[in-house]
């Protein structure tokens, strides 16, 4: 997974998105935040670099 504007450092900020209605900035797509759907973050995603 590649995060936009993050050069491998710690503490990078990334846009969040709703997996049910994803809206991410250009060049990024909505990817699930947590792989465990039992968590309360099941509908939360991160805007990551597509590809």
C-alpha positions as CSV (number, residue, x, y, z in Angstrom):
1,X,0.0,0.0,0.0
2,X,1.4,3.4,-1.0
3,X,0.3,6.5,0.8
4,X,0.3,9.8,-1.0
5,X,3.0,12.4,0.0
6,X,4.5,10.0,2.5
7,X,8.2,9.3,2.0
8,X,8.5,6.3,4.4
9,X,8.6,8.5,7.5
10,X,6.5,8.0,10.6
11,X,3.4,10.1,11.4
12,X,2.2,10.6,7.8
13,X,-1.3,12.0,7.4
14,X,-3.7,10.4,4.9
15,X,-7.3,11.1,3.9
16,X,-10.0,8.8,5.3
17,X,-12.9,7.6,3.2
18,X,-16.2,5.8,3.6
19,X,-16.1,2.4,1.8
20,X,-19.8,2.6,1.1
21,X,-19.5,6.0,-0.7
22,X,-15.8,6.5,-1.4
23,X,-14.5,9.9,-2.3
24,X,-10.8,10.3,-2.6
25,X,-8.5,13.0,-4.1
26,X,-7.3,12.4,-7.7
27,X,-4.9,9.5,-8.2
28,X,-5.9,7.7,-5.0
29,X,-8.6,5.1,-4.2
30,X,-10.4,4.0,-1.1
31,X,-8.8,0.9,0.6
32,X,-10.1,-0.8,3.8
33,X,-8.4,0.5,7.0
34,X,-8.9,-2.7,9.0
35,X,-8.9,-6.3,7.7
36,X,-11.0,-7.4,10.7
37,X,-14.6,-6.5,9.8
38,X,-15.8,-7.1,13.4
39,X,-14.0,-3.8,14.4
40,X,-16.0,-0.6,14.5
41,X,-13.9,0.6,11.6
42,X,-15.5,-1.8,9.0
43,X,-16.7,1.1,6.8
44,X,-13.6,3.2,7.1
45,X,-11.0,3.3,4.4
46,X,-7.7,5.2,3.6
47,X,-7.1,7.1,0.4
48,X,-4.1,5.3,-1.1
49,X,-2.2,5.6,-4.3
50,X,-3.9,3.5,-6.9
51,X,-1.9,0.8,-8.6
